[in-house]
């Protein structure tokens, strides 16, 4: 993963799940607007790819981003974290942007 200004983050608790805070700059780069906060998720090789919802991706997991302060939160359940091999209580995650797609993975 190439270095970026968005690289290392820690997940925040949200009841029985965890959320990743995504600031407004990142959501703008993804093409997310306040009127359409839907994203599609793809898990591949211990990475999570998050992109703006597209109608032609009907077989992918779709989620809504939640408004949080000046940005948005993506709720991640325990099974999703297991696919990333992330223990949210001790691990950090790396995030990066690739062609308008947010890439999330466990930090080394």
Buried (B, 14 or more C-beta within 10 A) or exposed (E): EEEEEBBEBBBEEBEEBBBBBBEEEBBEBBEBEEEEBEBBBBBEEEBBBBBBBEEEBEEBEEBEBBEBEEBBBBBBEEEBBEBBEBEBEEBBBBBBBEEEBBBBBBBE
